Amino acid sequence: NPFARIGRVFVEAIKNRRKTDLDTYNTNETLLLLPDQNSKQWRFLDRAAISCDVVEIEEAKAVLRLVPIWMTCLVYAIVNAQSPTLFTKQGATMDRSISPGLVVPAATLHCFVSLTIVIFIPIYDRLLIPIARSFTQNPSGITML
C-alpha cells in the first residue's frame, strides 16, 4: 500500500527528528544510490532512513513535491463548483420569461458556462496564443506551469 509506505516515512522522520545526520543513514543503502537519486529537497525526511528504504523516502519526497499542484487544482475545483449552484440560485430568483408562454428553466443557465468555453477556445487558440508567441518566443506561446 503506497499510502502506508509514505505515511511510515513521515512517522519515522518525526520519531527520529532529534538524531544527528550521521546516525540516520544506513551506509549500506546510501552507497548503492547514484548521486542524483538522493534529492537535497525535504531533507528532514532523510531521518527516516534508519527504518525505511531510501526508495520509500524518495517516494515521500516526490509526493511532497506534488502538493503545490494539488493546491492549485483544489482552488480551481472550488471555483468551478460555484457556478452550478450560483447560476441555479440566480435563475430561481430572476424573471426568466422570454414571452408570456415561454419561461426558461433555471437549470439551463449552466449552458452559458459551456457556451462561453466553446466560444473562448478558438479565440484563445487563434488570437491570444500568437500574441503570446510574439512576446515569449516560445512555440506554444506560454508555458504549461
C-alpha positions as CSV (number, residue, x, y, z in Angstrom):
1,N,0.0,0.0,0.0
2,P,1.7,3.2,-1.1
3,F,-0.1,5.4,1.4
4,A,1.1,3.2,4.3
5,R,4.7,3.4,3.0
6,I,4.6,7.2,2.6
7,G,2.9,7.6,6.0
8,R,5.5,5.3,7.6
9,V,8.3,7.6,6.2
10,F,6.7,10.6,7.8
11,V,6.1,8.8,11.2
12,E,9.7,7.6,11.2
13,A,11.1,11.0,10.3
14,I,9.1,12.5,13.2
15,K,10.3,9.8,15.6
16,N,14.0,10.3,14.6
17,R,13.9,14.1,14.5
18,R,16.4,14.5,17.3
19,K,19.0,12.2,15.9
20,T,22.1,13.6,14.2
21,D,22.6,13.2,10.4
22,L,25.4,10.6,10.9
23,D,23.0,8.3,12.9
24,T,20.2,8.4,10.4
25,Y,21.9,7.0,7.3
26,N,22.2,3.3,6.7
27,T,25.6,3.2,4.9
28,N,24.8,0.0,3.0
29,E,21.8,1.6,1.3
30,T,23.3,5.0,0.6
31,L,26.3,3.5,-1.1
32,L,24.0,1.8,-3.6
33,L,22.4,5.1,-4.6
34,L,23.6,7.1,-7.6
35,P,24.5,10.7,-6.7
36,D,21.4,12.2,-8.3
37,Q,19.0,9.7,-6.7
38,N,19.2,11.2,-3.2
39,S,17.4,14.5,-3.5
40,K,18.5,17.5,-1.5
41,Q,15.0,18.8,-1.1
42,W,12.9,17.9,2.0
43,R,16.0,16.8,3.9
44,F,14.0,16.3,7.2
45,L,12.6,13.1,5.7
46,D,16.1,11.6,5.4
47,R,15.9,11.0,9.2
48,A,13.5,8.1,8.4
49,A,16.5,6.2,6.8
50,I,17.1,4.2,10.0
51,S,14.0,2.0,9.4
52,C,12.8,2.9,5.9
53,D,14.3,2.2,2.5
54,V,15.8,5.1,0.6
55,V,13.3,4.5,-2.2
56,E,10.4,5.0,0.2
57,I,11.9,8.2,1.4
58,E,12.3,9.5,-2.2
59,E,8.7,8.5,-2.9
60,A,7.5,10.6,0.1
61,K,9.6,13.5,-1.2
62,A,8.0,13.1,-4.6
63,V,4.5,13.3,-3.1
64,L,5.5,16.4,-1.2
65,R,6.6,18.0,-4.5
66,L,3.1,17.5,-5.8
67,V,1.4,19.4,-3.0
68,P,1.6,22.8,-4.8
69,I,0.0,21.4,-7.9
70,W,-2.7,19.7,-5.8
71,M,-3.4,23.0,-4.0
72,T,-3.7,24.8,-7.3
73,C,-6.2,22.2,-8.6
74,L,-8.2,22.5,-5.4
75,V,-8.6,26.2,-5.9
76,Y,-9.8,25.6,-9.4
77,A,-12.2,22.9,-8.3
78,I,-13.7,25.2,-5.7
79,V,-14.2,28.0,-8.1
80,N,-15.6,25.6,-10.8
81,A,-18.1,24.1,-8.3
82,Q,-19.5,27.5,-7.5
83,S,-21.0,28.2,-10.9
84,P,-23.7,25.5,-10.9
85,T,-25.0,26.5,-7.5
86,L,-24.8,30.2,-8.2
87,F,-26.5,30.1,-11.6
88,T,-29.3,27.9,-10.3
89,K,-29.9,30.1,-7.4
90,Q,-29.8,33.3,-9.5
91,G,-32.0,31.6,-12.1
92,A,-34.6,30.7,-9.5
93,T,-34.9,34.3,-8.3
94,M,-34.8,36.2,-11.6
95,D,-37.5,36.7,-14.2
96,R,-36.8,34.0,-16.8
97,S,-39.8,34.6,-19.1
98,I,-38.9,35.4,-22.7
99,S,-42.5,35.7,-23.8
100,P,-45.8,35.1,-22.0
101,G,-45.8,31.5,-22.9
102,L,-42.1,30.7,-22.8
103,V,-40.2,30.5,-19.5
104,V,-36.6,29.4,-19.4
105,P,-35.9,26.8,-16.7
106,A,-33.3,27.9,-14.0
107,A,-31.1,24.9,-14.6
108,T,-30.5,25.9,-18.2
109,L,-28.3,28.8,-17.1
110,H,-25.5,26.2,-16.7
111,C,-25.3,26.0,-20.5
112,F,-23.8,29.5,-20.6
113,V,-20.7,28.3,-18.9
114,S,-20.2,25.6,-21.6
115,L,-21.1,28.0,-24.4
116,T,-18.6,30.6,-23.1
117,I,-15.8,27.9,-23.1
118,V,-16.7,26.7,-26.6
119,I,-16.6,30.3,-27.8
120,F,-13.4,31.3,-26.0
121,I,-11.2,28.3,-27.0
122,P,-10.9,29.4,-30.7
123,I,-10.3,33.0,-29.6
124,Y,-7.6,31.8,-27.2
125,D,-6.1,29.4,-29.8
126,R,-6.2,31.8,-32.8
127,L,-5.7,35.2,-31.2
128,L,-4.1,35.1,-27.7
129,I,-1.6,32.3,-28.3
130,P,0.0,34.0,-31.4
131,I,0.3,37.3,-29.5
132,A,1.9,35.5,-26.5
133,R,4.2,33.7,-29.0
134,S,5.4,37.0,-30.3
135,F,6.3,38.2,-26.8
136,T,7.8,35.0,-25.3
137,Q,9.4,33.4,-28.4
138,N,8.0,30.1,-27.1
139,P,6.4,27.9,-29.8
140,S,3.5,27.1,-27.6
141,G,3.0,30.8,-26.6
142,I,3.1,30.2,-22.9
143,T,4.5,27.5,-20.6
144,M,2.2,24.9,-19.1
145,L,3.2,25.7,-15.5
